[in-house]
Amino acid sequence: MYTTKHFTTKQGLSDLLSVATYGNYWPIIKAFKSDADKGLFDKCDCCEDKWATAILKGKGIVVYDSYALEDAETEEEKNEARHILTLDGVKRGLELMRDLYPYHWADLADENDDLITGDVWLQLAVFGELIYG
């Protein structure tokens, strides 16, 4: 059984981001181009590795809420659809999942996770609550 510490390693976080984004339509995730230009991702195999590396190096990643972005009519609304996910957010999402949604936490900790498990974590990490069911 995993603890929150497992998910703050590069492999654990990469796996968690993979589960949270594969087939999920609301998040659009981007690493900062400046980090790529500095060679931060030179040894990364996939986008999830890049995202995990950026988070663990203290850079964070940008998570766009595609549904809010789609409905945005003003620049302010577009900016509200943009969120920065840092290691603190990752931890917050894991702690909220453990405390508020123990059945999802159990699935994650027992490696019985799926898109729903990952999506719950990502929403908690980004928004601090479940927005999309």
N, C-alpha and C positions, 0 to 999 in steps of 0.2 A: 504494500500500500504506500502510495506516494504522499509526501507532505508538500506544502507550498514551496519549500526550498527546492524541490526537484524541478519545479517549473520556472525557476529563475536561473537555471543553467542554460547554456546555448542550445543543447539538444532538446531539453525539456520544453523550452519556450518555442523553439522552432516547430516541434511537434504540435504544441498547443495552438500556435498560429495557423498551422496547416489544417487542423481539425476545424478551427473556427471559421476559416475562409473558403474551404473547398465546397463549392456549390451554394455558397451564401451570397445573397444579392445586395444586401444593404451596405456592406463595407467596401470601400475602395481604399486600398492601403498603398502608400508610397513612402519610400525612404527619401531623405533629403538628397538632392543632386550633389550638393556640396560635399556630402560624406562620400559619395561614389567618386567624385573628382579627387578626393584626398586618398583614395586607395583603400578605404575602410572595408570594402567588400571584395577585395581581390581574391580571397581564399574561400569565398562563399559559393556553395553549389546551386542554391535556388533562392527564390525571393524570400521564403520564410527564414532561411539562414541570414539573409541580409537584414531583414526586419529584426530578428533576434539579436544580431550583432549590434545594430544601431541602438536598440533599447538597452542592452547590457553595457554598452560603452557610454551611456548617459546622453545619447543624442535624441532618442525617441523617434517615432515615426508619425506620419500624418494619416489619420483615418477620416475619410469623408463618409458622411451618411448620404448615400446615393439618393435615397427617397427624399430627404430634406433638400438636397441639392437640386433635384429634379423639379421640386415645387418652388424653389427660390426665385423671387422676382427682382430682388434688390441685391446690391453688393453686401449689405449687412446680413441678409438672409443666407447668402452664399458663404459668408464668413462663419455664420453660426453652424453650418453643416460641416465645418472643418474642426477636427479635434486632434490634439497631440497625445499620443499614448507613450508614457514613460514607464520606467520600472515601478514607480509608485502606483501607477494605474494598474499595471499587471497584478501587483500584490493586492491592491484594493479589490479588484475583480475576483481574485482567488479567495480572499477572506470573506467577501460578501456571499460568494457562492457557497462556501463552507457553512456560513452562519444562517443564510436565508433559504438556501436551496440544497439541503444536505443530500437529497437523492441524486442531484446532478453532480455534486461534489463526490459522492460515492462512486458514480460511474467514471468520473475523471480519475480518481485515485486508484480505482481497480482496473484501469485501462479498458473500460467498457464504454468509452466515450464515442460520440458520433457528432454530426453537425449540430444537433440541438444542444448538446452539452457544450460544445465549443462556442456556439452562438450566445448562449446564456452567459458564459464567462466573458466574451468580448463585449457584450452590451454592458455588463456590470463594470468592466474595466474602463470603457469609454464614457458611458453615461452615468454610472453609479446606480443604475436601476434598469429594469427591463422595459424597453420601449415597444419592441415588436414581439409581443406574445410569448 
